[in-house]
Amino acid sequence: MNGLKCALRSRGLSRRPASLLAGPSCQSLHTTQSRRQEEPATTHFGFKTVGTTEKEPMVQSVFSNVASKYDIMNDAMSLYTHRLWKDDFVSSLDPGRKGPLNCLDVAGGTGDIALRILDHAREKYADRETKVTMVDLNPEMLQEGRTRFKKTMYHNTPQIDFHVANAQALPEDIFPSNSADLYTIAFGIRNCTSIPEVLESAYRVLKPGGVFACLEFSMPTNAIFRRVYDEYSFSIIPLLGTILASDRESYQYLVESIRKFPSQPDFAQMIRDAGFMTGEDKDGDGGAWRGLFGGIASIHTGVKV
């Protein structure tokens, strides 16, 4: 992970203005408060326009409905490729290479990323001190993660912990400022009502030099592939939801939410606006993001400065 930070520093990287990097001054707090006061009263829930206070319980309902079938549906919808993307995501962060880490896995759900982080550090570096705190707003999803970890060597050890919390406002008494080395969020940030607030919260909890890493769906860059992907997404995925989870509407929402998520360049700018340093505004080596499988998913990273 230190290699990632060095690479980011050496590639001509964007960051927010120095006046906003000085810490929680009155001016920066006023700016944040003003921006939040100006936030629109509506947002999107898939393709629907809803009030900002309505989205969170609607998303909660979706994930309460799908929690017990979440892993099965991920395998079916992605033809198991989500496992490869998550392997790639964690391998690129290389936890354990420079010693034990304090990690937050936000929207941690059933534990796919947390388990990979701990396994990678242990198997590659004999690291049994790296710790992951799994955070999820939905208790049912987090319970799936707890159940999964009961079957592993990490159960009842200091290496794994679980908290129900909102990614937009992680409580400071549980998640102190400047305390985490690595913040991961996989396939979760697009479901949040305010992405900027999630990023601000991530920036607060990370130590200087800490890494923000996000794996999220995006849209394929090739126009022909995009049409095929759209046809599969809107025709097959809701049908699979009906067959495997008896829930078409939740999976229709998940498909629509991908289309409403910002483009890779726009999301990279949002990460920089929160204060993080990223790579150049491009895909691939030296870039702020790296597309996977033709752009169906992307890995975004930023370093707290």
SULSUL-V708375 format. One record per backbone hydrogen bond with DSSP energy under -0.5 kcal/mol. NH is the residue of the N-H (numbers start at 1). CO is the residue of the C=O. E is the energy in kcal/mol with one decimal. If there is no record, write none. Layout:
nh/co/e
NH/CO/E
NH/CO/E
This chain:
nh/co/e
5/1/-1.8
6/2/-2.6
7/3/-2.4
8/4/-2.4
9/5/-2.0
10/6/-1.3
11/8/-1.1
20/17/-2.0
21/18/-1.7
25/23/-2.6
29/25/-2.3
30/26/-2.5
31/27/-2.3
32/28/-2.2
33/29/-2.7
34/30/-2.7
35/31/-2.4
36/32/-2.3
37/33/-2.2
38/34/-1.4
39/36/-1.1
43/50/-3.2
45/48/-2.7
48/45/-1.8
50/43/-2.5
50/48/-0.6
52/41/-2.3
54/51/-1.4
55/51/-1.2
56/52/-0.6
58/54/-1.5
59/55/-2.8
60/56/-2.6
61/57/-2.0
62/58/-1.8
63/59/-2.3
64/60/-2.2
65/61/-2.0
66/62/-1.7
67/63/-1.3
69/66/-1.2
70/66/-0.8
70/67/-1.0
73/69/-2.7
74/70/-2.2
75/71/-2.0
76/72/-2.2
77/73/-3.3
78/74/-2.0
79/75/-0.8
80/75/-1.6
81/78/-1.8
83/80/-1.2
84/80/-0.7
85/81/-2.3
86/82/-2.2
87/83/-2.2
88/84/-2.6
89/85/-2.7
90/86/-2.3
91/87/-2.6
92/88/-2.4
93/89/-0.9
93/90/-0.5
94/90/-1.6
95/90/-0.5
96/99/-0.5
97/94/-1.6
99/96/-1.3
103/101/-0.7
103/131/-3.0
104/182/-2.7
105/133/-2.6
106/104/-0.7
106/184/-2.9
107/135/-1.2
108/105/-0.6
108/135/-2.7
111/108/-2.5
115/111/-2.5
116/112/-1.4
117/113/-2.5
118/114/-2.1
119/115/-2.6
120/116/-2.7
121/117/-2.3
122/118/-2.1
123/119/-3.3
124/120/-2.4
125/120/-0.5
125/121/-1.3
126/122/-1.4
127/121/-2.2
128/126/-0.7
131/101/-2.8
132/159/-3.0
133/103/-2.6
134/132/-0.6
134/161/-3.2
135/105/-2.7
136/163/-1.8
139/137/-0.6
142/138/-2.2
143/139/-2.2
144/140/-1.5
145/141/-1.5
146/142/-2.4
147/143/-2.6
148/144/-2.0
149/145/-2.4
150/146/-1.4
151/148/-1.4
152/149/-1.7
155/149/-0.5
155/152/-1.1
157/154/-1.5
160/157/-1.2
161/132/-1.7
163/134/-2.3
165/136/-1.0
165/163/-0.7
167/165/-0.5
169/166/-1.6
174/171/-1.0
175/171/-2.9
176/174/-0.5
178/204/-2.5
179/176/-0.7
179/205/-2.5
180/205/-2.7
181/102/-2.8
182/102/-1.4
183/211/-2.7
184/104/-3.1
185/213/-1.7
186/106/-0.6
187/185/-0.5
187/215/-3.7
191/188/-1.5
192/189/-1.4
195/193/-0.5
198/194/-1.6
199/195/-2.4
200/196/-2.4
201/197/-2.2
202/198/-2.3
203/199/-2.5
204/200/-2.1
205/201/-2.0
206/202/-1.6
207/180/-3.1
209/304/-2.7
210/207/-2.9
211/181/-2.2
212/302/-3.0
213/183/-2.8
214/300/-2.9
215/185/-1.9
216/214/-0.6
216/298/-2.4
218/296/-3.0
221/294/-1.5
226/222/-2.5
227/223/-1.8
228/224/-2.0
229/225/-2.7
230/226/-2.6
231/227/-2.3
232/228/-2.4
233/229/-2.9
234/230/-2.6
235/231/-1.6
236/232/-2.2
237/232/-1.5
238/233/-0.7
239/235/-0.5
240/236/-2.7
241/237/-2.2
242/238/-1.8
243/239/-2.4
244/240/-3.2
245/240/-0.6
245/241/-1.4
246/242/-0.7
247/241/-2.2
251/247/-0.8
252/248/-2.1
253/249/-2.3
254/250/-2.0
255/251/-1.9
256/252/-2.3
257/253/-2.9
258/254/-1.0
259/255/-1.0
260/256/-1.1
261/257/-0.6
261/258/-0.8
267/263/-2.9
268/264/-2.4
269/265/-1.9
270/266/-1.8
271/267/-2.1
272/268/-2.0
273/269/-2.7
274/270/-1.3
275/272/-1.8
276/271/-1.7
277/303/-2.8
278/14/-1.4
280/286/-2.6
282/280/-2.6
284/289/-1.6
287/284/-2.7
288/280/-2.5
288/282/-0.7
289/282/-1.4
290/299/-1.8
292/297/-3.4
295/292/-0.8
296/292/-1.0
296/293/-0.8
297/292/-1.5
298/216/-2.7
299/290/-2.3
300/214/-3.1
300/298/-0.6
301/288/-1.3
302/212/-2.1
303/277/-2.5
304/210/-2.7
305/275/-0.6
